[in-house]
Amino acid sequence: MTLSLNIGNFFNDSSSHALVDELRKRTSEEDILDFEEKFNSKNEKNLHVYICRFLKNRSISRGLASRWLITIVENKESKIDTLQKLNI
């Protein structure tokens, strides 16, 4: 199944399953961040919103969600730190 990165406002079961499959496939930090960037550029809501919804609905494991969310948050923190150092 091919996953369209633009999932729009409505999230049907097949889109949901396809996205969860993509989350499971990506294991390296580089793959995770690359997918997040592409996903966020083509959708209204950022990927972390969908990950949190999946976690709330128990569609994905806590381990999978935490791996993705930690990677995303640490990347954002790193970017913020870099920008702060440039402004000092």
PyMOL Python script that loads the backbone (N, CA, C, O; Angstrom):
from pymol import cmd

cmd.read_pdbstr("""\
ATOM      1  N   MET A   1       0.847  -1.176   0.000  1.00  0.00           N
ATOM      2  CA  MET A   1       0.000   0.000   0.000  1.00  0.00           C
ATOM      3  C   MET A   1       0.891   1.237   0.000  1.00  0.00           C
ATOM      4  O   MET A   1       1.867   1.304   0.747  1.00  0.00           O
ATOM      5  N   THR A   2       0.563   2.191  -0.816  1.00  0.00           N
ATOM      6  CA  THR A   2       1.291   3.444  -0.884  1.00  0.00           C
ATOM      7  C   THR A   2       0.621   4.445   0.035  1.00  0.00           C
ATOM      8  O   THR A   2      -0.602   4.577   0.051  1.00  0.00           O
ATOM      9  N   LEU A   3       1.436   5.143   0.795  1.00  0.00           N
ATOM     10  CA  LEU A   3       0.914   6.148   1.717  1.00  0.00           C
ATOM     11  C   LEU A   3       1.053   7.518   1.093  1.00  0.00           C
ATOM     12  O   LEU A   3       2.154   7.948   0.750  1.00  0.00           O
ATOM     13  N   SER A   4      -0.057   8.194   0.950  1.00  0.00           N
ATOM     14  CA  SER A   4      -0.022   9.580   0.525  1.00  0.00           C
ATOM     15  C   SER A   4       0.266  10.406   1.770  1.00  0.00           C
ATOM     16  O   SER A   4      -0.409  10.268   2.791  1.00  0.00           O
ATOM     17  N   LEU A   5       1.258  11.252   1.677  1.00  0.00           N
ATOM     18  CA  LEU A   5       1.608  12.051   2.852  1.00  0.00           C
ATOM     19  C   LEU A   5       0.572  13.108   3.172  1.00  0.00           C
ATOM     20  O   LEU A   5       0.554  13.638   4.283  1.00  0.00           O
ATOM     21  N   ASN A   6      -0.293  13.425   2.218  1.00  0.00           N
ATOM     22  CA  ASN A   6      -1.337  14.401   2.472  1.00  0.00           C
ATOM     23  C   ASN A   6      -2.605  13.661   2.871  1.00  0.00           C
ATOM     24  O   ASN A   6      -3.324  13.149   2.014  1.00  0.00           O
ATOM     25  N   ILE A   7      -2.879  13.604   4.167  1.00  0.00           N
ATOM     26  CA  ILE A   7      -4.028  12.840   4.640  1.00  0.00           C
ATOM     27  C   ILE A   7      -5.255  13.705   4.859  1.00  0.00           C
ATOM     28  O   ILE A   7      -6.333  13.187   5.149  1.00  0.00           O
ATOM     29  N   GLY A   8      -5.106  15.025   4.723  1.00  0.00           N
ATOM     30  CA  GLY A   8      -6.264  15.914   4.810  1.00  0.00           C
ATOM     31  C   GLY A   8      -6.862  15.990   6.197  1.00  0.00           C
ATOM     32  O   GLY A   8      -6.241  15.593   7.184  1.00  0.00           O
ATOM     33  N   ASN A   9      -8.075  16.505   6.256  1.00  0.00           N
ATOM     34  CA  ASN A   9      -8.754  16.702   7.534  1.00  0.00           C
ATOM     35  C   ASN A   9      -9.349  15.416   8.087  1.00  0.00           C
ATOM     36  O   ASN A   9      -9.462  15.250   9.301  1.00  0.00           O
ATOM     37  N   PHE A  10      -9.725  14.518   7.204  1.00  0.00           N
ATOM     38  CA  PHE A  10     -10.386  13.297   7.644  1.00  0.00           C
ATOM     39  C   PHE A  10      -9.395  12.151   7.639  1.00  0.00           C
ATOM     40  O   PHE A  10      -8.577  12.011   6.730  1.00  0.00           O
ATOM     41  N   PHE A  11      -9.488  11.351   8.655  1.00  0.00           N
ATOM     42  CA  PHE A  11      -8.529  10.276   8.845  1.00  0.00           C
ATOM     43  C   PHE A  11      -9.305   8.985   8.896  1.00  0.00           C
ATOM     44  O   PHE A  11      -9.844   8.623   9.942  1.00  0.00           O
ATOM     45  N   ASN A  12      -9.372   8.271   7.761  1.00  0.00           N
ATOM     46  CA  ASN A  12     -10.115   7.022   7.752  1.00  0.00           C
ATOM     47  C   ASN A  12      -9.225   5.872   8.220  1.00  0.00           C
ATOM     48  O   ASN A  12      -8.025   6.053   8.427  1.00  0.00           O
ATOM     49  N   ASP A  13      -9.810   4.705   8.382  1.00  0.00           N
ATOM     50  CA  ASP A  13      -9.075   3.570   8.915  1.00  0.00           C
ATOM     51  C   ASP A  13      -7.887   3.176   8.050  1.00  0.00           C
ATOM     52  O   ASP A  13      -6.819   2.868   8.578  1.00  0.00           O
ATOM     53  N   SER A  14      -8.049   3.178   6.744  1.00  0.00           N
ATOM     54  CA  SER A  14      -6.939   2.765   5.886  1.00  0.00           C
ATOM     55  C   SER A  14      -5.788   3.772   5.949  1.00  0.00           C
ATOM     56  O   SER A  14      -4.621   3.380   5.935  1.00  0.00           O
ATOM     57  N   SER A  15      -6.106   5.059   6.016  1.00  0.00           N
ATOM     58  CA  SER A  15      -5.067   6.079   6.170  1.00  0.00           C
ATOM     59  C   SER A  15      -4.357   5.926   7.504  1.00  0.00           C
ATOM     60  O   SER A  15      -3.135   6.036   7.598  1.00  0.00           O
ATOM     61  N   SER A  16      -5.148   5.673   8.519  1.00  0.00           N
ATOM     62  CA  SER A  16      -4.603   5.493   9.861  1.00  0.00           C
ATOM     63  C   SER A  16      -3.655   4.298   9.909  1.00  0.00           C
ATOM     64  O   SER A  16      -2.556   4.392  10.455  1.00  0.00           O
ATOM     65  N   HIS A  17      -4.081   3.185   9.341  1.00  0.00           N
ATOM     66  CA  HIS A  17      -3.236   1.983   9.340  1.00  0.00           C
ATOM     67  C   HIS A  17      -1.978   2.193   8.507  1.00  0.00           C
ATOM     68  O   HIS A  17      -0.901   1.724   8.875  1.00  0.00           O
ATOM     69  N   ALA A  18      -2.111   2.883   7.406  1.00  0.00           N
ATOM     70  CA  ALA A  18      -0.953   3.156   6.552  1.00  0.00           C
ATOM     71  C   ALA A  18       0.060   4.034   7.282  1.00  0.00           C
ATOM     72  O   ALA A  18       1.266   3.803   7.187  1.00  0.00           O
ATOM     73  N   LEU A  19      -0.423   5.035   8.005  1.00  0.00           N
ATOM     74  CA  LEU A  19       0.486   5.908   8.746  1.00  0.00           C
ATOM     75  C   LEU A  19       1.163   5.140   9.874  1.00  0.00           C
ATOM     76  O   LEU A  19       2.366   5.297  10.086  1.00  0.00           O
ATOM     77  N   VAL A  20       0.424   4.324  10.591  1.00  0.00           N
ATOM     78  CA  VAL A  20       1.017   3.515  11.662  1.00  0.00           C
ATOM     79  C   VAL A  20       2.083   2.582  11.076  1.00  0.00           C
ATOM     80  O   VAL A  20       3.140   2.397  11.678  1.00  0.00           O
ATOM     81  N   ASP A  21       1.814   2.000   9.919  1.00  0.00           N
ATOM     82  CA  ASP A  21       2.811   1.153   9.268  1.00  0.00           C
ATOM     83  C   ASP A  21       4.079   1.934   8.942  1.00  0.00           C
ATOM     84  O   ASP A  21       5.190   1.432   9.116  1.00  0.00           O
ATOM     85  N   GLU A  22       3.906   3.158   8.470  1.00  0.00           N
ATOM     86  CA  GLU A  22       5.070   3.999   8.186  1.00  0.00           C
ATOM     87  C   GLU A  22       5.854   4.304   9.456  1.00  0.00           C
ATOM     88  O   GLU A  22       7.085   4.297   9.445  1.00  0.00           O
ATOM     89  N   LEU A  23       5.149   4.570  10.541  1.00  0.00           N
ATOM     90  CA  LEU A  23       5.821   4.853  11.807  1.00  0.00           C
ATOM     91  C   LEU A  23       6.639   3.644  12.260  1.00  0.00           C
ATOM     92  O   LEU A  23       7.751   3.793  12.768  1.00  0.00           O
ATOM     93  N   ARG A  24       6.096   2.476  12.076  1.00  0.00           N
ATOM     94  CA  ARG A  24       6.792   1.250  12.494  1.00  0.00           C
ATOM     95  C   ARG A  24       8.012   0.963  11.620  1.00  0.00           C
ATOM     96  O   ARG A  24       9.010   0.427  12.102  1.00  0.00           O
ATOM     97  N   LYS A  25       7.933   1.317  10.337  1.00  0.00           N
ATOM     98  CA  LYS A  25       9.029   1.041   9.398  1.00  0.00           C
ATOM     99  C   LYS A  25      10.278   1.856   9.697  1.00  0.00           C
ATOM    100  O   LYS A  25      11.400   1.374   9.543  1.00  0.00           O
ATOM    101  N   ARG A  26      10.074   3.064  10.115  1.00  0.00           N
ATOM    102  CA  ARG A  26      11.199   3.995  10.289  1.00  0.00           C
ATOM    103  C   ARG A  26      11.810   3.823  11.669  1.00  0.00           C
ATOM    104  O   ARG A  26      11.143   4.011  12.686  1.00  0.00           O
ATOM    105  N   THR A  27      13.078   3.465  11.691  1.00  0.00           N
ATOM    106  CA  THR A  27      13.718   3.195  12.979  1.00  0.00           C
ATOM    107  C   THR A  27      14.875   4.142  13.286  1.00  0.00           C
ATOM    108  O   THR A  27      15.149   4.420  14.454  1.00  0.00           O
ATOM    109  N   SER A  28      15.548   4.635  12.268  1.00  0.00           N
ATOM    110  CA  SER A  28      16.681   5.520  12.545  1.00  0.00           C
ATOM    111  C   SER A  28      16.183   6.948  12.776  1.00  0.00           C
ATOM    112  O   SER A  28      15.129   7.349  12.281  1.00  0.00           O
ATOM    113  N   GLU A  29      16.960   7.687  13.531  1.00  0.00           N
ATOM    114  CA  GLU A  29      16.602   9.078  13.829  1.00  0.00           C
ATOM    115  C   GLU A  29      16.493   9.886  12.541  1.00  0.00           C
ATOM    116  O   GLU A  29      15.594  10.715  12.397  1.00  0.00           O
ATOM    117  N   GLU A  30      17.398   9.648  11.618  1.00  0.00           N
ATOM    118  CA  GLU A  30      17.395  10.370  10.347  1.00  0.00           C
ATOM    119  C   GLU A  30      16.116  10.077   9.550  1.00  0.00           C
ATOM    120  O   GLU A  30      15.510  10.992   8.992  1.00  0.00           O
ATOM    121  N   ASP A  31      15.708   8.808   9.496  1.00  0.00           N
ATOM    122  CA  ASP A  31      14.476   8.432   8.797  1.00  0.00           C
ATOM    123  C   ASP A  31      13.249   9.064   9.443  1.00  0.00           C
ATOM    124  O   ASP A  31      12.346   9.539   8.754  1.00  0.00           O
ATOM    125  N   ILE A  32      13.228   9.063  10.764  1.00  0.00           N
ATOM    126  CA  ILE A  32      12.101   9.634  11.510  1.00  0.00           C
ATOM    127  C   ILE A  32      11.968  11.128  11.209  1.00  0.00           C
ATOM    128  O   ILE A  32      10.879  11.614  10.903  1.00  0.00           O
ATOM    129  N   LEU A  33      13.081  11.844  11.300  1.00  0.00           N
ATOM    130  CA  LEU A  33      13.041  13.296  11.086  1.00  0.00           C
ATOM    131  C   LEU A  33      12.747  13.645   9.631  1.00  0.00           C
ATOM    132  O   LEU A  33      12.065  14.633   9.360  1.00  0.00           O
ATOM    133  N   ASP A  34      13.249  12.853   8.699  1.00  0.00           N
ATOM    134  CA  ASP A  34      12.961  13.072   7.287  1.00  0.00           C
ATOM    135  C   ASP A  34      11.470  12.881   7.003  1.00  0.00           C
ATOM    136  O   ASP A  34      10.854  13.689   6.309  1.00  0.00           O
ATOM    137  N   PHE A  35      10.900  11.808   7.545  1.00  0.00           N
ATOM    138  CA  PHE A  35       9.474  11.552   7.347  1.00  0.00           C
ATOM    139  C   PHE A  35       8.639  12.653   7.994  1.00  0.00           C
ATOM    140  O   PHE A  35       7.659  13.115   7.409  1.00  0.00           O
ATOM    141  N   GLU A  36       9.022  13.072   9.194  1.00  0.00           N
ATOM    142  CA  GLU A  36       8.274  14.133   9.883  1.00  0.00           C
ATOM    143  C   GLU A  36       8.267  15.413   9.054  1.00  0.00           C
ATOM    144  O   GLU A  36       7.229  16.063   8.920  1.00  0.00           O
ATOM    145  N   GLU A  37       9.403  15.771   8.507  1.00  0.00           N
ATOM    146  CA  GLU A  37       9.500  16.995   7.708  1.00  0.00           C
ATOM    147  C   GLU A  37       8.599  16.920   6.479  1.00  0.00           C
ATOM    148  O   GLU A  37       7.880  17.873   6.180  1.00  0.00           O
ATOM    149  N   LYS A  38       8.630  15.804   5.772  1.00  0.00           N
ATOM    150  CA  LYS A  38       7.783  15.636   4.586  1.00  0.00           C
ATOM    151  C   LYS A  38       6.306  15.633   4.966  1.00  0.00           C
ATOM    152  O   LYS A  38       5.486  16.272   4.306  1.00  0.00           O
ATOM    153  N   PHE A  39       5.976  14.916   6.024  1.00  0.00           N
ATOM    154  CA  PHE A  39       4.584  14.827   6.471  1.00  0.00           C
ATOM    155  C   PHE A  39       4.053  16.196   6.857  1.00  0.00           C
ATOM    156  O   PHE A  39       2.969  16.591   6.427  1.00  0.00           O
ATOM    157  N   ASN A  40       4.814  16.920   7.668  1.00  0.00           N
ATOM    158  CA  ASN A  40       4.364  18.229   8.150  1.00  0.00           C
ATOM    159  C   ASN A  40       4.214  19.244   7.025  1.00  0.00           C
ATOM    160  O   ASN A  40       3.383  20.147   7.110  1.00  0.00           O
ATOM    161  N   SER A  41       5.015  19.100   5.970  1.00  0.00           N
ATOM    162  CA  SER A  41       4.934  20.052   4.865  1.00  0.00           C
ATOM    163  C   SER A  41       3.688  19.842   4.010  1.00  0.00           C
ATOM    164  O   SER A  41       3.304  20.732   3.252  1.00  0.00           O
ATOM    165  N   LYS A  42       3.049  18.672   4.124  1.00  0.00           N
ATOM    166  CA  LYS A  42       1.907  18.355   3.267  1.00  0.00           C
ATOM    167  C   LYS A  42       0.585  18.239   4.019  1.00  0.00           C
ATOM    168  O   LYS A  42      -0.439  17.919   3.415  1.00  0.00           O
ATOM    169  N   ASN A  43       0.590  18.492   5.321  1.00  0.00           N
ATOM    170  CA  ASN A  43      -0.637  18.341   6.113  1.00  0.00           C
ATOM    171  C   ASN A  43      -0.867  19.546   7.003  1.00  0.00           C
ATOM    172  O   ASN A  43       0.073  20.240   7.391  1.00  0.00           O
ATOM    173  N   GLU A  44      -2.136  19.786   7.322  1.00  0.00           N
ATOM    174  CA  GLU A  44      -2.493  20.898   8.205  1.00  0.00           C
ATOM    175  C   GLU A  44      -1.933  20.703   9.611  1.00  0.00           C
ATOM    176  O   GLU A  44      -1.388  21.628  10.213  1.00  0.00           O
ATOM    177  N   LYS A  45      -2.075  19.493  10.115  1.00  0.00           N
ATOM    178  CA  LYS A  45      -1.626  19.204  11.475  1.00  0.00           C
ATOM    179  C   LYS A  45      -0.297  18.464  11.425  1.00  0.00           C
ATOM    180  O   LYS A  45      -0.062  17.634  10.548  1.00  0.00           O
ATOM    181  N   ASN A  46       0.552  18.778  12.370  1.00  0.00           N
ATOM    182  CA  ASN A  46       1.863  18.146  12.418  1.00  0.00           C
ATOM    183  C   ASN A  46       1.770  16.690  12.856  1.00  0.00           C
ATOM    184  O   ASN A  46       0.798  16.272  13.484  1.00  0.00           O
ATOM    185  N   LEU A  47       2.784  15.946  12.517  1.00  0.00           N
ATOM    186  CA  LEU A  47       2.814  14.516  12.778  1.00  0.00           C
ATOM    187  C   LEU A  47       2.664  14.197  14.261  1.00  0.00           C
ATOM    188  O   LEU A  47       2.022  13.210  14.622  1.00  0.00           O
ATOM    189  N   HIS A  48       3.250  15.020  15.118  1.00  0.00           N
ATOM    190  CA  HIS A  48       3.170  14.712  16.551  1.00  0.00           C
ATOM    191  C   HIS A  48       1.721  14.707  17.059  1.00  0.00           C
ATOM    192  O   HIS A  48       1.402  14.006  18.020  1.00  0.00           O
ATOM    193  N   VAL A  49       0.855  15.482  16.420  1.00  0.00           N
ATOM    194  CA  VAL A  49      -0.567  15.495  16.801  1.00  0.00           C
ATOM    195  C   VAL A  49      -1.188  14.128  16.524  1.00  0.00           C
ATOM    196  O   VAL A  49      -1.924  13.593  17.354  1.00  0.00           O
ATOM    197  N   TYR A  50      -0.890  13.573  15.361  1.00  0.00           N
ATOM    198  CA  TYR A  50      -1.423  12.253  15.006  1.00  0.00           C
ATOM    199  C   TYR A  50      -0.850  11.158  15.897  1.00  0.00           C
ATOM    200  O   TYR A  50      -1.560  10.236  16.297  1.00  0.00           O
ATOM    201  N   ILE A  51       0.447  11.267  16.204  1.00  0.00           N
ATOM    202  CA  ILE A  51       1.063  10.277  17.094  1.00  0.00           C
ATOM    203  C   ILE A  51       0.379  10.301  18.448  1.00  0.00           C
ATOM    204  O   ILE A  51       0.092   9.246  19.014  1.00  0.00           O
ATOM    205  N   CYS A  52       0.115  11.482  18.974  1.00  0.00           N
ATOM    206  CA  CYS A  52      -0.574  11.591  20.270  1.00  0.00           C
ATOM    207  C   CYS A  52      -1.988  11.035  20.199  1.00  0.00           C
ATOM    208  O   CYS A  52      -2.444  10.388  21.141  1.00  0.00           O
ATOM    209  N   ARG A  53      -2.685  11.277  19.099  1.00  0.00           N
ATOM    210  CA  ARG A  53      -4.036  10.708  18.940  1.00  0.00           C
ATOM    211  C   ARG A  53      -3.981   9.187  18.879  1.00  0.00           C
ATOM    212  O   ARG A  53      -4.806   8.510  19.491  1.00  0.00           O
ATOM    213  N   PHE A  54      -3.012   8.648  18.142  1.00  0.00           N
ATOM    214  CA  PHE A  54      -2.855   7.192  18.076  1.00  0.00           C
ATOM    215  C   PHE A  54      -2.581   6.624  19.461  1.00  0.00           C
ATOM    216  O   PHE A  54      -3.117   5.581  19.835  1.00  0.00           O
ATOM    217  N   LEU A  55      -1.752   7.311  20.206  1.00  0.00           N
ATOM    218  CA  LEU A  55      -1.421   6.862  21.561  1.00  0.00           C
ATOM    219  C   LEU A  55      -2.651   6.901  22.455  1.00  0.00           C
ATOM    220  O   LEU A  55      -2.899   5.963  23.212  1.00  0.00           O
ATOM    221  N   LYS A  56      -3.415   7.971  22.372  1.00  0.00           N
ATOM    222  CA  LYS A  56      -4.636   8.107  23.166  1.00  0.00           C
ATOM    223  C   LYS A  56      -5.639   7.010  22.833  1.00  0.00           C
ATOM    224  O   LYS A  56      -6.293   6.457  23.718  1.00  0.00           O
ATOM    225  N   ASN A  57      -5.751   6.702  21.536  1.00  0.00           N
ATOM    226  CA  ASN A  57      -6.696   5.679  21.087  1.00  0.00           C
ATOM    227  C   ASN A  57      -6.126   4.262  21.144  1.00  0.00           C
ATOM    228  O   ASN A  57      -6.783   3.299  20.748  1.00  0.00           O
ATOM    229  N   ARG A  58      -4.908   4.152  21.636  1.00  0.00           N
ATOM    230  CA  ARG A  58      -4.207   2.868  21.751  1.00  0.00           C
ATOM    231  C   ARG A  58      -4.028   2.177  20.407  1.00  0.00           C
ATOM    232  O   ARG A  58      -4.105   0.953  20.307  1.00  0.00           O
ATOM    233  N   SER A  59      -3.789   2.978  19.382  1.00  0.00           N
ATOM    234  CA  SER A  59      -3.534   2.445  18.041  1.00  0.00           C
ATOM    235  C   SER A  59      -2.071   2.081  17.845  1.00  0.00           C
ATOM    236  O   SER A  59      -1.736   1.289  16.965  1.00  0.00           O
ATOM    237  N   ILE A  60      -1.192   2.665  18.676  1.00  0.00           N
ATOM    238  CA  ILE A  60       0.232   2.335  18.635  1.00  0.00           C
ATOM    239  C   ILE A  60       0.714   2.108  20.059  1.00  0.00           C
ATOM    240  O   ILE A  60       0.076   2.515  21.029  1.00  0.00           O
ATOM    241  N   SER A  61       1.849   1.451  20.151  1.00  0.00           N
ATOM    242  CA  SER A  61       2.398   1.158  21.478  1.00  0.00           C
ATOM    243  C   SER A  61       3.029   2.404  22.092  1.00  0.00           C
ATOM    244  O   SER A  61       3.387   3.350  21.391  1.00  0.00           O
ATOM    245  N   ARG A  62       3.152   2.383  23.395  1.00  0.00           N
ATOM    246  CA  ARG A  62       3.810   3.498  24.095  1.00  0.00           C
ATOM    247  C   ARG A  62       5.267   3.606  23.676  1.00  0.00           C
ATOM    248  O   ARG A  62       5.812   4.705  23.571  1.00  0.00           O
ATOM    249  N   GLY A  63       5.896   2.454  23.438  1.00  0.00           N
ATOM    250  CA  GLY A  63       7.299   2.457  23.029  1.00  0.00           C
ATOM    251  C   GLY A  63       7.506   3.125  21.683  1.00  0.00           C
ATOM    252  O   GLY A  63       8.430   3.921  21.515  1.00  0.00           O
ATOM    253  N   LEU A  64       6.647   2.803  20.721  1.00  0.00           N
ATOM    254  CA  LEU A  64       6.749   3.403  19.390  1.00  0.00           C
ATOM    255  C   LEU A  64       6.484   4.906  19.467  1.00  0.00           C
ATOM    256  O   LEU A  64       7.220   5.704  18.887  1.00  0.00           O
ATOM    257  N   ALA A  65       5.440   5.279  20.177  1.00  0.00           N
ATOM    258  CA  ALA A  65       5.103   6.696  20.315  1.00  0.00           C
ATOM    259  C   ALA A  65       6.231   7.456  21.008  1.00  0.00           C
ATOM    260  O   ALA A  65       6.595   8.552  20.581  1.00  0.00           O
ATOM    261  N   SER A  66       6.780   6.887  22.063  1.00  0.00           N
ATOM    262  CA  SER A  66       7.832   7.591  22.794  1.00  0.00           C
ATOM    263  C   SER A  66       9.087   7.744  21.942  1.00  0.00           C
ATOM    264  O   SER A  66       9.744   8.784  21.993  1.00  0.00           O
ATOM    265  N   ARG A  67       9.430   6.717  21.156  1.00  0.00           N
ATOM    266  CA  ARG A  67      10.611   6.820  20.289  1.00  0.00           C
ATOM    267  C   ARG A  67      10.449   7.973  19.309  1.00  0.00           C
ATOM    268  O   ARG A  67      11.368   8.770  19.123  1.00  0.00           O
ATOM    269  N   TRP A  68       9.276   8.061  18.681  1.00  0.00           N
ATOM    270  CA  TRP A  68       9.027   9.134  17.721  1.00  0.00           C
ATOM    271  C   TRP A  68       8.976  10.493  18.403  1.00  0.00           C
ATOM    272  O   TRP A  68       9.611  11.442  17.943  1.00  0.00           O
ATOM    273  N   LEU A  69       8.226  10.597  19.497  1.00  0.00           N
ATOM    274  CA  LEU A  69       8.065  11.894  20.157  1.00  0.00           C
ATOM    275  C   LEU A  69       9.372  12.394  20.755  1.00  0.00           C
ATOM    276  O   LEU A  69       9.664  13.588  20.686  1.00  0.00           O
ATOM    277  N   ILE A  70      10.162  11.500  21.341  1.00  0.00           N
ATOM    278  CA  ILE A  70      11.464  11.908  21.890  1.00  0.00           C
ATOM    279  C   ILE A  70      12.373  12.408  20.781  1.00  0.00           C
ATOM    280  O   ILE A  70      13.042  13.430  20.937  1.00  0.00           O
ATOM    281  N   THR A  71      12.400  11.698  19.668  1.00  0.00           N
ATOM    282  CA  THR A  71      13.234  12.113  18.533  1.00  0.00           C
ATOM    283  C   THR A  71      12.807  13.480  18.017  1.00  0.00           C
ATOM    284  O   THR A  71      13.648  14.340  17.758  1.00  0.00           O
ATOM    285  N   ILE A  72      11.501  13.679  17.869  1.00  0.00           N
ATOM    286  CA  ILE A  72      10.988  14.955  17.361  1.00  0.00           C
ATOM    287  C   ILE A  72      11.292  16.088  18.346  1.00  0.00           C
ATOM    288  O   ILE A  72      11.756  17.152  17.938  1.00  0.00           O
ATOM    289  N   VAL A  73      11.037  15.871  19.618  1.00  0.00           N
ATOM    290  CA  VAL A  73      11.250  16.923  20.621  1.00  0.00           C
ATOM    291  C   VAL A  73      12.736  17.256  20.761  1.00  0.00           C
ATOM    292  O   VAL A  73      13.103  18.429  20.837  1.00  0.00           O
ATOM    293  N   GLU A  74      13.588  16.239  20.795  1.00  0.00           N
ATOM    294  CA  GLU A  74      15.025  16.499  20.915  1.00  0.00           C
ATOM    295  C   GLU A  74      15.544  17.276  19.709  1.00  0.00           C
ATOM    296  O   GLU A  74      16.409  18.139  19.856  1.00  0.00           O
ATOM    297  N   ASN A  75      15.029  16.983  18.531  1.00  0.00           N
ATOM    298  CA  ASN A  75      15.424  17.719  17.338  1.00  0.00           C
ATOM    299  C   ASN A  75      15.003  19.176  17.441  1.00  0.00           C
ATOM    300  O   ASN A  75      15.774  20.072  17.098  1.00  0.00           O
ATOM    301  N   LYS A  76      13.787  19.418  17.911  1.00  0.00           N
ATOM    302  CA  LYS A  76      13.304  20.800  18.064  1.00  0.00           C
ATOM    303  C   LYS A  76      14.141  21.549  19.107  1.00  0.00           C
ATOM    304  O   LYS A  76      14.490  22.713  18.913  1.00  0.00           O
ATOM    305  N   GLU A  77      14.459  20.868  20.214  1.00  0.00           N
ATOM    306  CA  GLU A  77      15.279  21.492  21.257  1.00  0.00           C
ATOM    307  C   GLU A  77      16.669  21.828  20.727  1.00  0.00           C
ATOM    308  O   GLU A  77      17.221  22.879  21.050  1.00  0.00           O
ATOM    309  N   SER A  78      17.224  20.950  19.928  1.00  0.00           N
ATOM    310  CA  SER A  78      18.542  21.191  19.337  1.00  0.00           C
ATOM    311  C   SER A  78      18.520  22.413  18.429  1.00  0.00           C
ATOM    312  O   SER A  78      19.442  23.229  18.454  1.00  0.00           O
ATOM    313  N   LYS A  79      17.468  22.536  17.630  1.00  0.00           N
ATOM    314  CA  LYS A  79      17.338  23.697  16.757  1.00  0.00           C
ATOM    315  C   LYS A  79      17.199  24.983  17.560  1.00  0.00           C
ATOM    316  O   LYS A  79      17.784  26.006  17.203  1.00  0.00           O
ATOM    317  N   ILE A  80      16.432  24.936  18.640  1.00  0.00           N
ATOM    318  CA  ILE A  80      16.249  26.108  19.501  1.00  0.00           C
ATOM    319  C   ILE A  80      17.575  26.498  20.142  1.00  0.00           C
ATOM    320  O   ILE A  80      17.925  27.678  20.170  1.00  0.00           O
ATOM    321  N   ASP A  81      18.314  25.522  20.656  1.00  0.00           N
ATOM    322  CA  ASP A  81      19.619  25.799  21.270  1.00  0.00           C
ATOM    323  C   ASP A  81      20.577  26.440  20.276  1.00  0.00           C
ATOM    324  O   ASP A  81      21.301  27.377  20.613  1.00  0.00           O
ATOM    325  N   THR A  82      20.578  25.932  19.058  1.00  0.00           N
ATOM    326  CA  THR A  82      21.454  26.480  18.022  1.00  0.00           C
ATOM    327  C   THR A  82      21.090  27.926  17.729  1.00  0.00           C
ATOM    328  O   THR A  82      21.973  28.776  17.610  1.00  0.00           O
ATOM    329  N   LEU A  83      19.795  28.215  17.611  1.00  0.00           N
ATOM    330  CA  LEU A  83      19.364  29.584  17.341  1.00  0.00           C
ATOM    331  C   LEU A  83      19.692  30.512  18.502  1.00  0.00           C
ATOM    332  O   LEU A  83      20.070  31.664  18.288  1.00  0.00           O
ATOM    333  N   GLN A  84      19.550  30.022  19.725  1.00  0.00           N
ATOM    334  CA  GLN A  84      19.861  30.849  20.893  1.00  0.00           C
ATOM    335  C   GLN A  84      21.345  31.173  20.950  1.00  0.00           C
ATOM    336  O   GLN A  84      21.722  32.285  21.320  1.00  0.00           O
ATOM    337  N   LYS A  85      22.178  30.228  20.592  1.00  0.00           N
ATOM    338  CA  LYS A  85      23.624  30.468  20.593  1.00  0.00           C
ATOM    339  C   LYS A  85      24.007  31.485  19.527  1.00  0.00           C
ATOM    340  O   LYS A  85      24.942  32.264  19.715  1.00  0.00           O
ATOM    341  N   LEU A  86      23.296  31.481  18.422  1.00  0.00           N
ATOM    342  CA  LEU A  86      23.582  32.456  17.365  1.00  0.00           C
ATOM    343  C   LEU A  86      23.182  33.866  17.773  1.00  0.00           C
ATOM    344  O   LEU A  86      23.778  34.838  17.309  1.00  0.00           O
ATOM    345  N   ASN A  87      22.172  33.987  18.641  1.00  0.00           N
ATOM    346  CA  ASN A  87      21.682  35.300  19.068  1.00  0.00           C
ATOM    347  C   ASN A  87      22.431  35.863  20.246  1.00  0.00           C
ATOM    348  O   ASN A  87      22.189  37.006  20.636  1.00  0.00           O
ATOM    349  N   ILE A  88      23.324  35.110  20.822  1.00  0.00           N
ATOM    350  CA  ILE A  88      24.051  35.585  22.015  1.00  0.00           C
ATOM    351  C   ILE A  88      25.170  36.515  21.638  1.00  0.00           C
ATOM    352  O   ILE A  88      25.883  37.008  22.512  1.00  0.00           O
TER     353      ILE A  88
END
""", "prot")
cmd.dss("prot")
cmd.show_as("cartoon", "prot")
cmd.util.cbc("prot")
cmd.orient("prot")
